[in-house]
Amino acid sequence: MPWLRAFEAASRNGNFSSAGEELGLTPAAVSHQVRSLEEQLGYQLFSRRKRPMELTTMG
């Protein structure tokens, strides 16, 4: 379940860059995995407009 690891790392780090460094992935790969999870669940997990990213109510 790489998308779950990506979600957890991104939520802890607040951005895809740091999550990618931690997981040995590019920020784009982490973003893609999180988006895949969001599509499977049917809702957005992060508010990407704020820095650092914040979890939504569903996240």
C-alpha positions in Angstrom: 0.0 0.0 0.0 2.4 2.7 -1.1 -0.3 5.3 -1.3 -1.0 4.9 2.4 2.7 5.4 3.2 2.7 8.5 1.0 -0.3 9.9 2.7 1.1 9.3 6.2 4.5 10.8 5.3 2.9 13.8 3.6 0.5 14.5 6.5 3.4 14.3 9.0 5.8 16.5 6.9 3.3 19.0 5.6 4.6 18.8 2.0 5.3 16.3 -0.8 9.0 17.3 -1.0 9.9 16.2 2.5 7.7 13.2 2.3 9.5 12.2 -0.9 12.9 12.6 0.7 11.8 10.4 3.5 10.3 7.7 1.2 13.0 7.9 -1.5 10.5 9.2 -4.0 10.1 12.4 -6.0 7.6 14.9 -4.8 5.6 14.2 -8.0 5.4 10.5 -7.1 4.2 11.2 -3.6 1.6 13.6 -5.0 0.4 11.0 -7.6 0.1 8.3 -4.9 -1.9 10.7 -2.6 -4.2 11.7 -5.6 -4.8 8.0 -6.3 -5.8 7.5 -2.7 -8.1 10.5 -2.9 -9.7 9.2 -6.1 -10.3 5.8 -4.6 -11.9 7.3 -1.5 -13.8 9.9 -3.4 -12.7 13.0 -1.4 -9.8 15.4 -0.9 -7.5 14.6 2.0 -5.3 17.7 1.9 -5.9 21.4 1.5 -3.1 22.2 -0.9 -3.6 25.9 -0.9 -1.9 26.4 2.5 1.7 25.9 3.3 2.4 23.6 5.0 -0.4 21.5 3.6 -3.2 20.8 6.1 -5.5 17.8 6.3 -9.1 18.4 5.4 -11.8 17.2 7.7 -11.9 13.9 5.8 -8.1 13.6 6.0 
